[in-house]
């Protein structure tokens, strides 16, 4: 009987395990514990949003797309913690936001892990999901809600006035200031400060008192450290500056220190934020904007919510490890600049530190590239927890941009790396490279695809077992988004940057170098190379195997095409393993297999059965008992996405492991019939947005149980086998005719099926936005000839004429009819659609509101503002100035202004121009996406350029006349009322969006432009023709609205 008490999907559980009054106010595990001693926001001179402003623009959009938000309106902080796998932190942040019930909190974690089942209960047959739900409740939620026992707080043994902290904060809350705050707000600030201190006391972080001046020395300027650390830092900087000059970079860059010793008073000022852009007031505004606090709520419950929230970003005075005088944050900047920014792993200074800092007795803190800790030679006492980290701890890093993957279109990061615990920096390491499959819109590499990749080095979802023990680095590159949709709504990804002869070794070296930089060691060599692929990733895997010989290959429901290349690789590996095992000394077989031996694990479901079994047929004759467990092809009853999730970690831990819900295939001795291809677009293919956990298939009833039958056993009741007619083997003439007719019919049927599949795929590609008949024909042709690998036809080929004629026939019979039908359907749909796009209305709106906020009364803001938007009163206008540092600002009726650097209203303005706004002229399009909400509480429509472009294209409201082009003549393909999006080539993001007016002028916000006489700014559409702006740094996407 399924216990309904733990059935997920109950938004308001009728029998909660723990009510609000029963949950003790235990310690909070802030995100700062994972990020390090504090985030960049706590560093000297940094505003809390500065690091965020440099991040990818899509990140904030992705937070709004998870299905869990339809049930629980979680803050960005909670989603961020969930996305990073910081379950305890997420639970405490959710609890601070008002979620106190154990069942609700368990549902939050469970639904985040399984977006495909969001909002429904676990079915009785889904026993693995039920077990996972219970595991989350008992191993994550309940422990996070228990109060932690107080632990003694160690302090440096030589420090004066050391020992456990007692009483209140070292600097009393009465000294806090909050500019223009009411008495109630100031009291709230002080209560949060004291609660933050109490939370820190209960954590494991040591309390450190201020150092006396006698123990400090100046490094340079205002930066100080312990005497021995300061002397070492001066020597280090002198050597680094000499190296910078030797490399010819001294005139371009400068290096130095962002922050070193910080006494409690300095940390107090950072926390207070008085006279700064950051600190408590900024984080309070963010907490309100994110819905963690209600405006005007300064009660005790709000204090309990705000204290852990600010604790994610700023350490409480006395708990920053900069206070012990040994930690230094290094920085870099342009030569001559007054400000330095903390270094990243790609900085010249970081590479130099990795190679040289140990000579000066500085050790890296692996979680923060800029943070280094001095360790005195033969030092016995421990000054800082990160200075004594043993070996290499398991870690993870996202690499936003990888030059060799620049060809892959999509949202950053380009690469995700993970590694396991290692006793020391390895000289050799196993490398696992995964090729992911297709994706739904809104899915991202770190939040979704990584979870389903199978690149887990430890058990997942509460499973029992041992993870991988060998030092291992997993490599997850993001594929190229082709923007081609399947009929099931999935978007096709390819890997053009990885299938060349030298591409894979280059990617592996990039990963090794980045891993070495993260751990502060030399790049290791590759010990074993493992390639894994899921779903559509099987296709690039087969192409890579043409050039490379990995030790292992794992394929998760990914063989949708001829797998001869995989079979050939496996046969060679098996022959090499047999020869090595035959020559190996007794008792050494296991060691050989684990270090040098091969392995192949293929898992399949119905759609990939045919080509998977093709591999089994090829390798079965060469297998023997000592290799049979390492070379397997197995059907599975798990869902398409659960196959890598549940099997990946198990076979990484042991390539010969038995896995649940899979069964070894027994190869039949006779010849197997060839199965017809089962293509992705029409296959039985689930994804996280669909019903993934189907009822388990019974193997004895499965279509792939036992040997495959021939496609046609008999015709007109008569078998194909020769019947005895007086002589053995004699076949009657009529039977021969019947055989020939049937074979001819079968050939025609096969051709018809293939043509139907090609037509379906072509229609899907046209629906996704493709219109080029040559490209469409090429795709059909290469689908029929996968062994060509995309290679163009050449007249030197012996069968060139036949292949050319085939290509032309495909164009005439499949592509052109599909294009003609699509155009006719689009024309009919456009004619029937009411209302159609009103270009005149869009232009009228743009001219009316070009120099004032849109009629919804909101202005969208950028990251530097600390919030997403602001409601402004009637009479607010935008003002142009001649000040290059403040070229435009919003002027409110009371004389206050919103600074230029905080404005980011271009896409919101376009939403209102082309959308439907009650009582106003406009384009009349149905802008259904509401990124921030809806009026009267939030701006109308979309506020990010990339989201608007994606929305219009994928909803077929617009099509690209040209995408990311530098050809100015493409503007001639647009009409007034169409859009121009400006793409920043260096940052690889869209940075601006404008509406085209008659005469090739533009209308936009931020900067405000129009064709009206009062507009004195550049309003020609190229924006900077003849200057360094365009096209030196930007390209254009020309969007023609077709609605």
Secondary structure, 3 states (H helix, E strand, C coil): CCCHHHCCCCCCCCCCCCCHHHCCCCCCCCHHHHHCCCCHHHCCCCCCCHHHHCCCCHHHHHHCCCHHHHCCCCCHHHHHHHHCCCHHHHHHHHHHCCCCCHHHHHHHHHHHHCHHHCCCCCCCCCHHHHHHHHHHHHHHHHHHHCCCCCCCCCCCCCCCCCCCCCCCCCCCHHHCCCCCCCHHHHHHHHHHHHHHHHHHHHCCCCCCCCCCHHHEEEEECCEEEEHHHHHHHHHHHHHHHHHHHHCCCCCCEEEEEEECCCCHHHHHHHHHCCCCCCHHHHHHHHHHHCCCCCCCCCCHHHHHHHHHHHHCCCCCCCCCHHHHCCEEEEEEEECCCCCCEECCCCCHHHHHHHHHHHHHCEEEECCEEEEEEECCCCCCCCCCHHHHCCCECCEEEEECCCHHHCCCCCCCCCEEEEECCECCCCCEEEEEEEECCCECCCCCHHHHHCCCCCCCCCCCCCCCCCCCCCCEEEEEECCEEEEEECCCCCEEEECCCCCCCCHHHHHHHHHHHHHHHHHCCCCCEEEEEEEEEECCHHHHHHHHCCCCCCCEEEEECCCCCCCHHHHHHHHHHHHHHHHHHHHCCCCCHHHHHHHCCCEEEEEECHHHHHHHHHHHHHHHCCCCHHHHCCEEEEEECCCHHHHHHHHHHHHHHCCCCCCCCEEECCCCCCCCCCCCCCCHHHCCCCCCCCCCCCCCCCHHHCCCCCCCCCCCCEECCEECCCCCCCCCCCCCHHHHHHHHHHHHHHHHHHHHHHHHHHHHHHHHHHHCCCCCHHHHHHHHHHHHCHHHCCCCCCCCCCCHHHHHHHHHHHHHHHHHHHHHHHHHHHHHHHHHCCCCCCHHHHHHHHHHHCCECCCCCEEEECHHHCCCEEECCCCCEEEECCCCCCCEEEECCCCCEECHHHECCHHHHHHHHHECCCCCCCCCECCCCCCCCCCCCCCCCCCCHHHHHHHHHHCCCEEEEEEEECCHHHHHHCCCCCEEEEEECCCCEEEEEEEEEHHHEEEECCCCECCCCCCCCCCECCCCCCCCCECCCEEEEEEEECC
